[in-house]
Amino acid sequence: MDKKTTVYYAKDADVAARVRTVLQANGIEAEEKSLGEQVYHDIYGGNGAYGRKIQVEEEKEEQARAIIRAWQAGEQTLTGKKSGESSNLAGKILLAAAVLLVIVLLFLK
């Protein structure tokens, strides 16, 4: 059984889910636990009102912290690519449509 360590404290369940998704997209399994004293706080307290903690295996702690820091700085997307590296499909389609329009207009003259 691997020992877990806390790498992030989230203010609510939404933020915790995003952090877990980023870690899992980068190959790190993470667990999410409530900071509330009892389980019913999460049910009736509203979206993890007491906050959540994200835990990973001790061996992956530094890697997980680095991924979280990069994600917080906006340098990484969910897939681990830098933001500028993500493909901009809409831009490519728009460019292709503009080129096609110019070609059609040239032939109509």
Residue frames as a rotation matrix with the C-alpha (Angstrom) as fourth column:
MET 1
0.579 0.815 0.000 0.00
0.815 -0.579 0.000 0.00
0.000 0.000 -1.000 0.00
ASP 2
-0.328 -0.722 0.610 1.49
0.719 -0.609 -0.335 3.31
0.613 0.329 0.718 -1.10
LYS 3
-0.229 0.172 -0.958 1.60
0.809 -0.514 -0.285 6.24
-0.542 -0.840 -0.021 1.26
LYS 4
0.296 0.450 0.843 -0.27
0.830 -0.558 0.007 9.36
0.473 0.697 -0.539 0.11
THR 5
-0.555 -0.443 -0.704 0.74
0.704 -0.701 -0.114 12.96
-0.443 -0.559 0.701 0.61
THR 6
0.559 0.811 -0.171 -1.27
0.636 -0.553 -0.538 16.15
-0.531 0.192 -0.825 0.15
VAL 7
-0.504 -0.762 0.407 -0.12
0.841 -0.326 0.431 18.31
-0.196 0.559 0.805 -2.75
TYR 8
-0.806 0.280 0.521 -2.97
0.044 -0.850 0.525 20.81
0.590 0.446 0.673 -3.03
TYR 9
-0.591 0.698 -0.404 -5.76
0.562 -0.003 -0.827 22.35
-0.578 -0.716 -0.391 -0.97
ALA 10
-0.719 0.427 0.549 -8.78
0.417 -0.367 0.832 23.39
0.557 0.826 0.086 -3.05
LYS 11
-0.892 0.393 0.223 -11.40
-0.448 -0.707 -0.547 25.88
-0.058 -0.588 0.807 -1.90
ASP 12
0.109 0.966 0.233 -14.27
-0.784 0.228 -0.578 23.74
-0.612 -0.120 0.782 -3.22
ALA 13
0.190 0.041 0.981 -15.13
0.176 0.982 -0.075 20.59
-0.966 0.187 0.179 -5.16
ASP 14
0.977 0.204 0.067 -15.01
0.107 -0.187 -0.977 22.33
-0.187 0.961 -0.204 -8.56
VAL 15
0.480 -0.872 -0.089 -11.40
-0.868 -0.459 -0.189 23.46
0.124 0.168 -0.978 -8.18
ALA 16
-0.095 -0.498 0.862 -10.45
-0.603 0.718 0.348 20.06
-0.792 -0.487 -0.368 -6.75
ALA 17
0.592 0.389 0.705 -11.97
0.279 0.722 -0.633 18.31
-0.756 0.572 0.319 -9.77
ARG 18
0.946 -0.281 -0.161 -10.00
-0.279 -0.457 -0.844 20.52
0.164 0.844 -0.511 -12.17
VAL 19
0.125 -0.955 0.271 -6.72
-0.982 -0.080 0.168 19.84
-0.139 -0.287 -0.948 -10.34
ARG 20
0.035 -0.050 0.998 -7.40
-0.222 0.974 0.056 16.09
-0.975 -0.223 0.023 -10.32
THR 21
0.884 0.355 0.304 -8.15
0.217 0.264 -0.940 16.19
-0.414 0.897 0.156 -14.04
VAL 22
0.682 -0.705 -0.193 -4.89
-0.690 -0.534 -0.489 18.03
0.242 0.467 -0.851 -14.79
LEU 23
-0.135 -0.758 0.639 -2.90
-0.857 0.413 0.309 15.52
-0.498 -0.506 -0.705 -12.74
GLN 24
0.230 0.298 0.926 -4.63
0.053 0.947 -0.318 12.51
-0.972 0.122 0.202 -14.31
ALA 25
0.990 0.116 -0.080 -4.10
-0.062 -0.149 -0.987 13.93
-0.126 0.982 -0.141 -17.82
ASN 26
0.340 -0.939 -0.055 -0.39
-0.848 -0.280 -0.450 13.99
0.407 0.200 -0.891 -16.98
GLY 27
0.117 -0.261 -0.958 -0.35
-0.125 0.953 -0.274 10.39
0.985 0.152 0.079 -15.75
ILE 28
-0.909 -0.397 0.128 -0.62
-0.157 0.040 -0.987 10.95
0.387 -0.917 -0.099 -12.00
GLU 29
-0.062 0.895 -0.441 -3.43
0.544 0.401 0.737 9.27
0.837 -0.194 -0.512 -10.08
ALA 30
-0.861 -0.174 0.477 -4.87
-0.224 -0.713 -0.665 11.58
0.456 -0.679 0.575 -7.43
GLU 31
-0.290 0.776 -0.560 -7.39
0.886 0.439 0.150 11.23
0.362 -0.452 -0.815 -4.63
GLU 32
-0.469 0.262 0.843 -9.71
-0.213 -0.960 0.180 13.96
0.857 -0.096 0.506 -3.42
LYS 33
-0.352 0.340 -0.872 -10.77
0.860 0.485 -0.157 14.17
0.370 -0.805 -0.464 0.22
SER 34
0.508 0.653 0.562 -13.02
0.301 -0.746 0.594 16.54
0.807 -0.133 -0.575 2.12
LEU 35
-0.684 -0.701 0.202 -11.64
0.095 -0.360 -0.928 18.84
0.723 -0.616 0.313 4.79
GLY 36
0.086 0.818 0.569 -15.02
-0.734 -0.334 0.592 18.78
0.674 -0.468 0.571 6.54
GLU 37
-0.550 -0.324 0.770 -15.30
-0.819 0.390 -0.420 16.91
-0.164 -0.862 -0.480 9.82
GLN 38
-0.276 0.559 0.782 -18.19
-0.035 0.807 -0.589 14.70
-0.961 -0.190 -0.203 8.75
VAL 39
-0.788 0.003 0.615 -19.47
0.576 0.357 0.736 13.32
-0.217 0.934 -0.283 5.47
TYR 40
0.190 0.977 0.097 -22.79
0.956 -0.161 -0.246 15.14
-0.225 0.139 -0.964 5.77
HIS 41
0.048 -0.235 -0.971 -20.97
0.089 -0.967 0.238 18.47
-0.995 -0.098 -0.025 5.42
ASP 42
-0.906 -0.412 -0.097 -20.29
-0.074 -0.070 0.995 17.66
-0.417 0.908 0.032 1.77
ILE 43
-0.549 0.770 0.324 -23.89
0.827 0.444 0.346 16.61
0.122 0.458 -0.881 1.22
TYR 44
0.494 0.853 -0.169 -25.55
0.869 -0.477 0.135 19.58
0.035 -0.214 -0.976 2.91
GLY 45
0.113 -0.545 -0.831 -22.69
0.509 -0.686 0.520 22.08
-0.853 -0.482 0.201 3.07
GLY 46
0.903 0.355 -0.244 -22.77
-0.015 -0.541 -0.841 22.95
-0.430 0.763 -0.483 -0.59
ASN 47
0.863 -0.504 -0.033 -20.02
-0.040 -0.002 -0.999 22.02
0.503 0.864 -0.022 -3.05
GLY 48
0.223 -0.830 -0.512 -17.40
0.850 0.422 -0.314 21.07
0.477 -0.365 0.799 -0.49
ALA 49
0.809 0.241 0.536 -17.85
0.070 -0.945 0.319 24.19
0.584 -0.220 -0.781 1.61
TYR 50
0.858 -0.511 0.061 -14.98
-0.109 -0.065 0.992 23.23
-0.503 -0.857 -0.111 3.92
GLY 51
0.205 -0.802 -0.561 -12.57
-0.967 -0.255 0.011 22.68
-0.152 0.541 -0.827 1.05
ARG 52
0.999 0.043 0.027 -10.91
-0.035 0.968 -0.247 19.62
-0.037 0.246 0.969 -0.42
LYS 53
0.159 -0.987 0.002 -7.41
-0.696 -0.111 0.709 18.22
-0.700 -0.114 -0.705 -0.41
ILE 54
0.824 -0.018 -0.567 -5.72
-0.480 0.509 -0.714 16.45
0.302 0.860 0.411 -3.30
GLN 55
0.322 -0.705 0.632 -3.39
-0.582 0.380 0.719 13.59
-0.747 -0.599 -0.288 -2.46
VAL 56
0.643 -0.246 -0.725 -0.93
-0.589 0.446 -0.674 11.62
0.490 0.860 0.142 -4.60
GLU 57
0.818 -0.454 -0.352 1.59
0.543 0.811 0.216 8.87
0.187 -0.368 0.911 -3.96
GLU 58
0.697 -0.575 -0.429 4.70
0.059 -0.550 0.833 10.14
-0.715 -0.606 -0.349 -2.16
GLU 59
-0.188 -0.836 0.516 6.98
0.669 0.276 0.690 9.14
-0.719 0.474 0.507 -5.06
LYS 60
-0.196 0.199 0.960 5.06
0.924 -0.290 0.249 11.44
0.328 0.936 -0.127 -7.41
GLU 61
0.411 0.415 -0.812 4.77
0.765 -0.641 0.059 14.42
-0.496 -0.645 -0.581 -5.06
GLU 62
-0.341 -0.632 -0.696 7.37
0.137 -0.766 0.628 16.67
-0.930 0.119 0.347 -6.72
GLN 63
-0.915 0.048 0.401 6.13
0.404 0.079 0.911 15.88
0.012 0.996 -0.092 -10.22
ALA 64
0.013 1.000 0.009 2.54
0.976 -0.014 0.216 16.61
0.216 0.006 -0.976 -9.15
ARG 65
0.300 0.046 -0.953 3.51
0.549 -0.825 0.133 19.92
-0.780 -0.563 -0.273 -7.53
ALA 66
-0.731 -0.626 -0.270 5.39
0.100 -0.490 0.866 20.97
-0.674 0.606 0.421 -10.69
ILE 67
-0.678 0.563 0.472 2.37
0.668 0.206 0.715 20.12
0.305 0.801 -0.516 -12.86
ILE 68
0.332 0.838 -0.433 0.05
0.939 -0.339 0.064 22.09
-0.093 -0.428 -0.899 -10.56
ARG 69
-0.058 -0.433 -0.900 2.41
0.310 -0.864 0.396 25.11
-0.949 -0.256 0.185 -10.55
ALA 70
-0.942 -0.312 0.121 2.60
0.188 -0.194 0.963 25.08
-0.277 0.930 0.242 -14.35
TRP 71
-0.331 0.907 0.262 -1.18
0.868 0.183 0.463 24.75
0.372 0.380 -0.847 -14.63
GLN 72
0.378 0.466 -0.800 -1.74
0.794 -0.607 0.022 27.64
-0.476 -0.644 -0.600 -12.20
ALA 73
-0.365 -0.615 -0.699 0.68
0.102 -0.773 0.627 29.82
-0.926 0.157 0.344 -14.15
GLY 74
0.599 0.708 -0.375 -1.31
-0.340 -0.199 -0.919 29.12
-0.726 0.677 0.121 -17.29
GLU 75
-0.287 -0.815 -0.504 1.60
-0.879 0.014 0.477 27.42
-0.382 0.580 -0.720 -19.00
GLN 76
-0.994 -0.087 0.065 -0.10
-0.062 0.947 0.316 24.06
-0.089 0.310 -0.946 -19.36
THR 77
-0.153 0.968 -0.199 -3.43
-0.885 -0.044 0.464 22.89
0.440 0.247 0.863 -20.63
LEU 78
0.555 0.451 0.699 -5.15
-0.745 0.643 0.177 19.73
-0.370 -0.619 0.693 -19.43
THR 79
0.986 -0.147 -0.083 -3.15
0.081 0.842 -0.534 17.61
0.149 0.519 0.841 -21.85
GLY 80
0.479 -0.858 -0.187 0.20
0.540 0.119 0.833 18.92
-0.692 -0.500 0.520 -20.67
LYS 81
0.017 -0.455 0.890 0.88
0.948 -0.276 -0.159 20.94
0.318 0.847 0.427 -23.82
LYS 82
-0.760 -0.249 -0.600 1.89
0.420 -0.893 -0.162 24.56
-0.495 -0.375 0.783 -23.48
SER 83
0.121 0.935 -0.333 -1.00
0.241 -0.353 -0.904 26.89
-0.963 0.030 -0.268 -24.27
GLY 84
0.074 -0.148 -0.986 0.57
-0.775 -0.632 0.036 28.17
-0.628 0.761 -0.161 -27.49
GLU 85
-0.871 -0.490 -0.038 1.08
-0.419 0.701 0.578 24.63
-0.257 0.519 -0.815 -28.76
SER 86
-0.300 0.821 0.486 -2.59
0.260 0.560 -0.786 23.72
-0.918 -0.109 -0.382 -28.77
SER 87
-0.804 0.004 0.595 -4.02
0.595 0.012 0.804 23.43
-0.004 1.000 -0.012 -32.26
ASN 88
-0.522 0.626 -0.580 -6.31
-0.228 -0.757 -0.612 26.26
-0.822 -0.187 0.537 -33.25
LEU 89
-0.589 0.327 0.739 -8.73
0.704 0.657 0.270 24.43
-0.397 0.679 -0.617 -35.52
ALA 90
0.510 0.842 -0.176 -11.15
0.658 -0.514 -0.551 27.34
-0.554 0.166 -0.816 -35.80
GLY 91
0.272 -0.503 -0.821 -8.35
-0.377 -0.840 0.390 29.64
-0.885 0.203 -0.418 -36.98
LYS 92
-0.769 -0.584 0.262 -7.22
-0.045 0.459 0.887 27.13
-0.638 0.670 -0.379 -39.59
ILE 93
-0.210 0.789 0.577 -10.77
0.905 0.380 -0.190 26.70
-0.369 0.482 -0.794 -40.91
LEU 94
0.646 0.440 -0.623 -11.25
0.276 -0.896 -0.347 30.48
-0.711 0.052 -0.701 -41.08
LEU 95
-0.192 -0.816 -0.545 -7.98
-0.466 -0.413 0.783 30.89
-0.864 0.404 -0.301 -42.99
ALA 96
-0.794 -0.064 0.605 -8.96
0.395 0.702 0.593 28.15
-0.463 0.709 -0.532 -45.46
ALA 97
0.225 0.958 0.178 -12.37
0.870 -0.115 -0.480 29.78
-0.439 0.263 -0.859 -46.00
ALA 98
0.497 -0.104 -0.862 -10.75
-0.137 -0.990 0.041 33.18
-0.857 0.097 -0.506 -46.63
VAL 99
-0.624 -0.773 -0.114 -8.33
-0.304 0.106 0.947 31.71
-0.720 0.625 -0.301 -49.19
LEU 100
-0.555 0.502 0.663 -11.19
0.751 0.644 0.142 29.90
-0.356 0.577 -0.735 -50.92
LEU 101
0.517 0.775 -0.364 -13.23
0.570 -0.629 -0.528 33.13
-0.638 0.065 -0.767 -51.03
VAL 102
0.072 -0.589 -0.805 -10.33
-0.447 -0.741 0.501 35.03
-0.892 0.323 -0.317 -52.62
ILE 103
-0.850 -0.398 0.345 -9.91
0.069 0.565 0.822 32.30
-0.522 0.723 -0.453 -55.26
VAL 104
-0.126 0.896 0.425 -13.64
0.920 0.265 -0.287 32.35
-0.370 0.355 -0.858 -56.08
LEU 105
0.594 0.346 -0.726 -13.65
0.190 -0.937 -0.292 36.16
-0.782 0.036 -0.622 -56.34
LEU 106
-0.357 -0.808 -0.468 -10.64
-0.418 -0.310 0.854 36.09
-0.836 0.501 -0.227 -58.68
PHE 107
-0.842 0.060 0.536 -12.36
0.430 0.674 0.600 33.63
-0.326 0.736 -0.593 -61.01
LEU 108
0.170 0.985 0.005 -15.61
0.840 -0.142 -0.523 35.67
-0.515 0.093 -0.852 -61.07
LYS 109
0.060 -0.195 -0.979 -13.88
-0.129 -0.974 0.186 38.76
-0.990 0.115 -0.083 -62.48
